[in-house]
Every structure is written in structure tokens, then in C-alpha cells.
């Protein structure tokens, strides 16, 4: 990793550690519609993480840790599917979106153990189809929600998902060299960068009146500077790939902290347990 990356990373971590927080990454007790939105959003993140972690395993990046995280991710998805299915007062649109998402989730979970360099690009298409279905589910739940915090929560969860998406594109291109110059994949990466930058601005606007939320958004901006530099690196060295894989999770953690704060839940400082469920 370049020296400038190290300096930015140290600055981000220092800022993160200076912000007081108190509870773990457990789901806040919000109203049913808001809880469903949070569950669907984290399920969307974990669906992308599970694919990304499978790419990490194939590339030999943090192998043992990645395997443990993949097992935890898969278990979390299973629990969240049960919770979403048990939501009361689902609209017909939400129920239909949930059914489609469940079918796609089953397809991905069954296929991921077989991921190799030869089929990784096909699995990317499977994951993107799943992402679209989970997006529809989130949009439907957001429409059902009435809490004032729902917009900020939806934005933050979307940012976490975009961070995972950019990482999985870089890892896929490293695993399958034939994908390195695929125009469609580059378009996906460029579009995700644009959406993430715009999302930070939208989050800042939503958090403007709340000092604590605003501070978290600024931390996320610092993380993004480091992440964007790593994404732009043309070397794709083992260190760069490891940084991209881990920073995508740090950003996701930060965004989920924003969601918890938006629901007035105290938050503990960063820990290794990914958004415990």
C-alpha cells in the first residue's frame, strides 16, 4: 500500500476512535416497518458480502478469516429471511418482492460454495440479479415506513451496499483476468463511485441538524478518500486487494452505525463482530 494510503488510513482511524459510542451492532428496537427496512438493508449488504467473501477465498485473501465471515454471513442471511417473512402487515407489493428475493437468495447460497475463477463472472450476474430484487424489497418497505429516520436509514444502507459492490468488482477482475477490460463491469464500477459520492452529499444534508450524525458522515467521508484511492490503484497488489476488501466492511460498519444513531440507539466503538444479528 502506498504511503499516502497509510497516512489517510491512520487519520481516519484516529477520527473514528475520537467519537464516543456505546452499544454493539445489534438491531435497534424500532417500529415494525422501520425494523423491516433495516433487516432488508442488512440482508442486501450480506448478500453482496457473501459473494465478495467467496471471491476473497478464491483469491487467497484473508482465507481463514474470510471463511469464518462467510459462514457468519450465510447464517445471518438465514435469520433475516425468517424475520422478513414474519413481518406483520406487509403490503401486497412487499410480499411479492420478498418472495422474489427469497428465490434469488436460495439460488446464490446454493451456488457460492462452487465459485471458481471459471464461473465467478456468472456468479456476479446472479449476485446483481439478487441485488436488484433486494433493492425492490427495500424500496417497498421504505414506502411502507412512516418514521422520519427512514430516509437517512435507507441512504446509509444503500451506501454500505455500494461499498461492497465496488469491492466485489475489483476482486472479480483480479480473479478472472478476462473481466479486467469488460466495459459493462467498468460502467458498474464508475456508476457505483458516482452514486456513493452523491450519497455522501445526501447523507450530509439529512444529518445537518444532528451534530452526532453529522460527525459520523464526516468520518465516512474520510474513509471514502482512502477507499477511492485504493480503488483507483492500477497495481491490484495483494495489499491493495486486502485493503479494498476490509475497507468496504469498515464503511458498511460506519453506515450501519449511522442507522442506529438515526433510531436513537447508543453505539459502542468498532469491534470485529460484524453488525451482530
Rosetta blueprint (number, residue, H / E / L):
1 X L
2 X L
3 X H
4 X H
5 X H
6 X H
7 X H
8 X H
9 X H
10 X H
11 X H
12 X H
13 X H
14 X H
15 X H
16 X H
17 X H
18 X L
19 X L
20 X L
21 X L
22 X L
23 X L
24 X L
25 X L
26 X L
27 X L
28 X L
29 X L
30 X L
31 X L
32 X H
33 X H
34 X H
35 X H
36 X H
37 X H
38 X H
39 X H
40 X H
41 X H
42 X H
43 X H
44 X H
45 X H
46 X H
47 X H
48 X H
49 X H
50 X H
51 X H
52 X H
53 X H
54 X H
55 X H
56 X H
57 X H
58 X H
59 X H
60 X L
61 X L
62 X L
63 X H
64 X H
65 X H
66 X H
67 X H
68 X H
69 X H
70 X H
71 X H
72 X H
73 X H
74 X H
75 X H
76 X H
77 X H
78 X H
79 X H
80 X H
81 X H
82 X H
83 X H
84 X H
85 X H
86 X L
87 X L
88 X L
89 X L
90 X L
91 X L
92 X H
93 X H
94 X H
95 X H
96 X H
97 X H
98 X H
99 X H
100 X H
101 X H
102 X H
103 X H
104 X H
105 X H
106 X H
107 X H
108 X H
109 X H
110 X H
111 X H
112 X H
113 X L
114 X L
115 X L
116 X L
117 X L
118 X L
119 X L
120 X H
121 X H
122 X H
123 X H
124 X H
125 X H
126 X H
127 X H
128 X H
129 X H
130 X H
131 X H
132 X H
133 X H
134 X H
135 X H
136 X H
137 X H
138 X H
139 X H
140 X H
141 X H
142 X H
143 X H
144 X H
145 X L
146 X L
147 X L
148 X L
149 X L
150 X H
151 X H
152 X H
153 X H
154 X H
155 X H
156 X H
157 X H
158 X H
159 X H
160 X H
161 X H
162 X H
163 X H
164 X H
165 X H
166 X H
167 X H
168 X H
169 X H
170 X H
171 X H
172 X H
173 X H
174 X H
175 X H
176 X L
177 X H
178 X H
179 X H
180 X L
181 X L
182 X L
183 X H
184 X H
185 X H
186 X H
187 X H
188 X H
189 X H
190 X H
191 X H
192 X H
193 X H
194 X H
195 X H
196 X H
197 X H
198 X H
199 X H
200 X H
201 X H
202 X H
203 X H
204 X H
205 X H
206 X H
207 X L
208 X L
209 X L
210 X L
211 X H
212 X H
213 X H
214 X H
215 X H
216 X H
217 X H
218 X H
219 X H
220 X H
221 X H
222 X H
223 X H
224 X H
225 X H
226 X H
227 X H
228 X H
229 X H
230 X H
231 X H
232 X H
233 X L
234 X L
235 X L
236 X L
237 X L
238 X H
239 X H
240 X H
241 X H
242 X H
243 X H
244 X H
245 X H
246 X H
247 X H
248 X H
249 X H
250 X H
251 X H
252 X H
253 X H
254 X H
255 X H
256 X H
257 X H
258 X H
259 X H
260 X H
261 X H
262 X H
263 X L
264 X L
265 X L
266 X L
267 X L
268 X L
269 X L
270 X L
271 X L
272 X L
273 X L
274 X L
275 X L
276 X L
277 X L
